[in-house]
Amino acid sequence: MRKLRMLCLHGYHGSAAMLRRQIAPLAGDFGPGVELVFVDAPSLARGDFGWWHNGFRGWEDTRDWAVELLSTGPGVDGVFGFSQGAALTGLLAAVRENSSPPLPFDFAIMIGGFTSPAPQHAQLFGSKLALPSVHVMGRSDTIVPMRDSLALADRFADPLVLEHRGGHVIPGESAIAVPIAAFLADRARQLQG
């Protein structure tokens, strides 16, 4: 049986290496059947940071880069994002459902994410997204308040919403890790079957 591959998108001012460290406590519960693929935002190569800046400036470049990566790069089954990477994951889920053929991934996991209120994204969210999704948020998150993460979850038809007591972090506690591991096991069964 092949491994479930998940593309991992870091947060603002983050990097692939930083996300690898941040996700380690959580990923330890995913099991050996999940392979994580980490990438840097294309702006990091230019000495910049983030997937976009205020007002979603740079979104189009990131979108085009991500569409190219998902369409021609190493195949992935799902996308995981933290913070701004989670917001990007939500936008890519919307692009996926508005593309023909859809972008080739089958689930999304977003931790500490938020949704775009930008007018240029309104057409992407004309209806609830059918993509299976997990949304993790911290009750003490002062960077991305729970209401913003809940607004992102509300873009999806049947989101799995998980809360933890902490702030703007990727939690490794079993109350979060176990349901995500079960979600991934279910996705693996669906994709294998």
GITA-V637931 format. One record per residue. SS is DSSP state (A for helix, B for strand, O for the rest). PSI is psi in radians with two decimals (* if undefined). OMEGA is omega as a letter, one per 30 degrees, with the letter a starting at -180 (NA if undefined). Layout:
SS;PSI;OMEGA
SS;PSI;OMEGA
//
This chain:
O;2.30;a
O;2.76;l
O;2.63;l
B;2.18;a
B;2.32;a
B;2.13;l
B;2.31;a
B;2.16;a
B;2.11;a
O;3.03;l
O;3.12;l
O;2.40;a
O;0.27;l
O;-2.96;l
O;2.97;l
A;-0.77;a
A;-0.70;l
A;-0.76;l
A;-0.65;l
A;-0.72;l
A;-0.74;a
A;-0.64;a
A;-0.23;a
A;-0.84;a
A;-0.64;l
A;-0.78;a
A;-0.41;l
O;-0.43;l
O;-0.06;a
O;-0.44;a
O;2.96;a
O;-0.15;a
O;0.11;a
B;2.21;l
B;2.24;l
B;2.29;l
B;1.97;a
B;2.41;l
B;2.66;l
O;2.56;l
O;2.45;a
A;-0.44;a
A;-0.38;a
A;-0.60;l
A;-0.38;l
A;0.13;a
O;0.17;l
O;-2.93;l
O;2.70;l
O;2.83;l
O;-0.44;l
O;3.07;a
B;-3.00;a
A;2.40;l
A;0.29;a
A;0.48;l
B;2.11;a
O;-0.08;l
A;-0.77;a
A;-0.72;l
A;-0.78;l
A;-0.78;l
A;-0.86;a
A;-0.72;l
A;-0.81;a
A;-0.72;l
A;-0.76;l
A;-0.81;l
A;-0.83;a
A;-0.55;a
A;-0.55;a
A;-0.25;a
O;-2.91;l
O;2.27;a
O;2.45;l
O;2.71;l
O;-0.48;a
B;2.98;l
B;2.32;l
B;2.37;l
B;2.56;l
B;2.28;l
O;-2.08;l
A;-0.54;l
A;-0.54;l
A;-0.69;l
A;-0.72;l
A;-0.71;l
A;-0.77;l
A;-0.74;l
A;-0.70;l
A;-0.59;l
A;-0.71;l
A;-0.73;l
A;-0.74;a
A;-0.81;a
A;-0.20;l
O;0.12;a
O;2.65;l
O;1.96;f
O;2.83;l
O;2.69;l
O;2.48;a
O;1.30;l
O;2.71;a
O;0.04;l
B;2.90;a
B;2.46;l
B;2.18;a
B;2.19;l
B;2.17;l
O;0.66;a
O;2.99;l
O;2.87;a
O;2.84;a
O;2.18;l
O;0.07;a
O;2.38;l
A;-0.58;a
A;-0.20;l
A;-0.06;a
A;-0.72;a
A;-0.36;l
A;-0.42;a
A;0.75;l
O;-0.45;l
O;2.93;l
O;2.46;a
B;2.30;a
O;-0.23;a
O;2.26;l
B;2.35;a
B;2.67;l
B;2.39;a
B;2.07;a
B;2.33;a
B;2.61;a
B;2.33;l
O;-0.42;a
O;0.30;a
O;2.01;l
O;-0.17;l
O;-0.86;l
O;1.67;a
O;2.69;a
A;-0.63;a
A;-0.60;l
A;-0.68;l
A;-0.65;l
A;-0.62;l
A;-0.65;l
A;-0.81;l
A;-0.61;a
O;-0.24;l
O;-0.23;a
B;2.60;a
O;-0.67;a
O;1.13;a
O;2.54;l
B;1.99;a
B;2.19;a
B;2.31;l
B;2.58;l
B;2.90;a
O;-0.31;a
O;-2.94;a
O;-2.39;a
O;1.31;a
O;2.89;l
O;1.85;a
O;2.53;l
O;0.08;a
O;2.65;a
A;-0.49;l
A;-0.39;l
A;-0.80;a
A;-0.73;a
A;-0.83;l
A;-0.59;l
A;-0.74;l
A;-0.69;l
A;-0.72;l
A;-0.81;a
A;-0.69;l
A;-0.70;l
A;-0.73;l
A;-0.72;l
A;-0.73;l
A;-0.76;l
A;-0.75;a
A;-0.54;l
A;-0.55;a
O;*;NA
//
